[in-house]
Amino acid sequence: MAFGLFKKKHTADIIYMNGHVYTQDPAFPWATAVACKDGKVIAIGDFEGMDEIVSSDTQVIDLKEQYMFPGFIEVHNTDILKAFEDMYLEIDPVWDLDTVLEEVAAYAENTDRDIIFAYGYNENILADYEEAEDVQGLLDEITQDKPVLLLGTSGVHCWFNSLAMDMVSESAEEDGMQYISADYVLSVLSPLDFEEVEAAVIASSGALCDRGITSIFPLNTPDYFQHLYRDCLVALIGESIPVKQRLFSSLYINRPIAPELILHKLTAGKTACIELDNLITYDFLKLEVCDDENLAFFSEDALKTICQAACDKGYNIHLDALDQTSIEKARAAFVFLRSKGCKHNTLVLAADNAVSNSEVNSAEEGFLTTWSTDCLNQSVYSHVGSVSEAVDMLTVGAAELLGCGKEYGSIEQGKRADFTVFSENPFEKSVQYFSSMHASMTIVDSQVVYDLETACDNEMYDLLVTMRL
């Protein structure tokens, strides 16, 4: 039998059959086949019961008794900065000014890149400098032969030498710009090569496929890097190359800035995703808050104002509270938002694992809780007790955190047809073994975007060609 059958005229585009399909639907946890149309599930059950939705145009794929799961959504360890790690100098935000200058100088001496680019300095290290020329002079001492560009940890401030400033000023004059923002500086200097970035994104996407990941939610990644990653995916879509993971983009903010600027960035990001059929979305404001005034400090009023401005425009909030005081601020802000009529926005409080849900009372106060981003970046497998718990966190739990449980997280009629397939039964394995299992297939919008067997054949072909050369 099959559940969710449409009438005859709604025949399936594709049916996956002869598998062990774990649906995550408590009423019907296991099936042997799933039928899809237009990228969504239309029926689940046994293939023999799907005669009425099979036509001569229906593609039938034999799973060969493999194990199919709802597509894994990675909200852990998805810092897409890793795709760029060999293209810039990573600055630790705790470095003082002298350390930053020493590390940038060493990097400049040893790199052959045309632009010296670094990311991650704490903007407060320049607090004692009032004149832009003095700040530029610090980098001029490193080199005046190449542009030097440093992007602050917030992603909204940058620091550059005089040569870079001259290049930006000349471009701004030609463009009639009255105000030079960090975004404009980055667009003019273009410190990263797009083709190199595209190759890195493709490699990163392949590695995620190997783990069975069909969607990612990058955390604490500045808009510039997310924008580049997104542009690469859009370019692939334009070339009719299948996107292997959905990208749930977010705007990362770790210091109070004008709500108008935040809304401008959110709107620009969302507009860029309008015609991408949910392959790329931009619905989250990601805030990082702590009680240290030298780091990600927000007053309670500033936090409420920023959150309300975003929620009023329909955006969701994922807030990383780095200490107990910030947890209380976040809780007060979320309760305030609910009292102001923000009933449908997803609100997520990410806090240290030492803070229990009972302390936060999240269910009663209308928001979700999860592990802190630092803890999440250790991967889901570091804080689960069983494979079943890990699967839950990668499917229904992740979909809930993203506020998209009606579309993702389980294999049910009407939901997006994103699936992860393994040749072995993960439930018969240990958490440690499961953490390193290779997916045999990943499927996005009902289409196979990764097939381990094909990938291995391609690797062997490339190896043989290389040996012949």
C-alpha positions, -999 to +999 in steps of 0.1 A: +000+000+000+010+036-004+000+067+016-006+101+001-015+090-034-027+117-058-052+112-085-041+095-118-033+128-135-006+135-109+018+109-119+052+107-103+083+121-119+105+097-101+101+068-077+128+053-054+119+017-046+132-015-030+148+004-001+145+007+037+130+042+039+131+058+074+105+085+072+107+101+106+069+100+106+059+084+140+027+071+124+045+053+095+082+051+104+094+027+077+085+022+040+101+006+009+093+033-017+088+070-020+073+088-050+082+124-060+068+151-083+082+186-089+108+181-061+083+171-035+071+138-020+036+127-032+035+091-018+052+068+006+047+031+010+052+000-011+061+002-048+034-023-057+008+001-044+019+030-066+005+017-099-018+047-103+010+072-102+034+054-125+035+064-162+058+058-191+076+090-182+082+080-145+118+073-137+121+043-113+154+040-093+162+008-075+177+015-041+189-021-039+178-025-003+199+005+009+188+028+037+171+061+029+167+089+054+154+124+052+181+147+039+206+155+066+206+192+075+239+203+090+236+231+115+268+218+132+303+225+120+292+243+089+316+272+090+320+278+052+351+298+060+368+265+057+363+266+019+384+298+019+411+288+045+441+288+021+431+321+005+436+345+033+453+350+067+430+341+096+434+365+125+424+354+160+401+381+175+420+379+208+453+391+192+465+425+202+476+452+177+513+442+178+505+406+172+482+414+143+508+435+126+535+409+131+513+381+117+502+402+087+539+411+080+549+375+081+521+365+058+528+393+033+565+382+031+556+346+024+526+348+000+526+354-037+490+367-038+485+401-055+464+414-025+473+408+011+440+398+026+432+389+062+401+384+083+392+384+120+408+413+138+389+428+167+380+464+157+387+476+192+425+473+188+423+505+167+404+525+193+434+547+202+437+559+166+415+588+155+430+596+121+426+572+091+461+581+079+476+568+111+458+535+108+468+532+072+504+540+081+506+509+103+500+487+072+521+509+050+551+499+072+544+463+062+543+470+024+535+498+000+540+476-031+508+456-027+473+464-015+467+453+021+431+447+032+420+434+066+384+426+073+372+430+109+356+401+128+322+419+125+324+418+087+313+455+085+346+472+091+379+470+072+414+484+075+437+489+045+470+505+035+474+536+015+478+518-019+444+500-013+429+533-002+440+550-034+425+523-055+392+524-037+391+563-037+397+564-075+369+539-081+346+557-058+352+590-076+344+573-109+313+557-095+301+589-078+301+573-044+295+596-015+300+569+012+326+541+011+314+510+030+333+478+037+311+461+011+322+486-015+359+482-006+356+445-009+339+447-043+365+471-057+396+452-044+381+417-049+408+401-027+397+365-036+398+350-071+363+338-081+375+308-101+396+297-071+367+302-048+344+283-071+367+253-072+369+254-034+331+255-031+327+226-054+353+206-034+336+216-001+302+205-016+316+172-025+329+166+010+295+174+024+279+149+000+302+122+013+287+128+048+252+127+034+245+165+039+218+179+017+214+213+034+238+236+054+232+265+078+265+283+082+271+300+115+293+330+124+304+336+088+306+372+076+284+383+048+313+387+024+322+350+025+286+339+024+280+362-005+309+347-024+298+311-016+263+320-027+275+336-059+294+304-068+262+283-062+242+307-084+269+305-111+266+267-110+228+269-113+232+292-143+254+266-159+228+239-152+251+222-128+231+206-099+235+223-065+244+196-041+233+213-009+207+239+000+222+269+016+203+285+045+222+318+046+222+342+075+235+377+083+262+375+110+263+405+134+285+406+165+282+442+176+254+468+176+250+486+143+222+506+129+190+486+124+186+503+090+219+488+078+210+454+091+177+455+072+194+467+041+218+438+041+190+413+049+168+427+021+197+426-004+205+390+005+169+379+004+163+396-030+193+377-045+176+344-035+140+351-048+141+330-080+162+301-066+133+279-055+145+275-019+179+261-030+194+292-014+175+312+013+183+343+034+159+343+063+181+345+095+197+372+115+226+355+133+236+375+165+266+368+188+263+385+222+285+386+252+290+408+283+325+419+274+325+455+261+356+448+241+339+420+222+303+413+211+285+436+237+249+447+232+228+467+257+194+451+264+177+480+246+199+477+215+193+440+213+156+444+215+156+472+189+177+452+164+157+420+169+123+437+166+134+455+134+144+421+118+113+402+131+089+429+119+102+422+084+097+385+087+132+374+095+142+347+121+167+352+149+195+328+159+213+343+189+245+330+204+247+340+241+283+336+253+277+341+290+250+340+317+243+378+315+238+375+278+215+346+282+193+367+304+194+396+278+185+372+250+156+357+270+143+392+278+145+402+242+127+371+229+099+375+255+096+411+244+094+401+207+066+376+215+047+403+234+050+427+204+032+403+182+062+385+166+044+351+168+056+334+137+093+341+136+117+313+146+137+324+177+167+303+187+189+308+217+222+291+214+240+288+248+268+269+265+260+233+273+263+241+310+231+260+307+202+237+310+168+242+292+152+244+326+172+275+334+161+291+302+125+280+303+124+283+265+093+262+258+072+284+281+087+316+267+082+308+230+117+301+217+140+272+209+173+264+226+204+247+211+241+242+219+264+272+216+280+276+182+314+268+196+300+235+208+281+229+176+313+233+157+326+202+174+300+183+152+268+167+162+285+134+171+304+149+200+273+154+221+248+126+213+244+093+230+231+072+201+228+070+163+191+076+167+197+108+185+222+119+159+197+112+131+170+131+149+193+162+153+203+160+116+167+158+104+137+168+125+157+187+150+177+207+125+145+215+105+129+228+137+158+251+144+156+265+109+118+270+113+111+249+083+097+217+098+068+218+074+091+213+045+121+194+057+132+169+083+109+139+074+097+120+044+061+129+042+036+139+016+041+175+005+076+179+019+107+186-001+122+154-016+157+157+000+171+123+009+203+107+023+211+071+014+236+047+031+245+012+019+245+000+056+220+004+084+233+033+106+211+021+135+231-011+137+264+009+141+280+029+169+280+067+170+317+066+163+313+044+132+283+064+120+302+096+122+326+084+095+301+065+073+301+075+036+267+082+021+261+062-011+237+088-025+224+123-017+192+135-033+180+171-035+146+181-049+141+144-059+172+144-081+204+124-074+232+150-070+258+126-056+263+089-063+293+073-045+296+046-071+298+071-099+321+093-079+345+064-074+344+056-111+352+092-120+382+092-096+395+060-111+392+074-146+410+106-136+438+086-119+443+064-151+444+095-173+470+111-150+491+079-151+490+078-189+502+115-190 
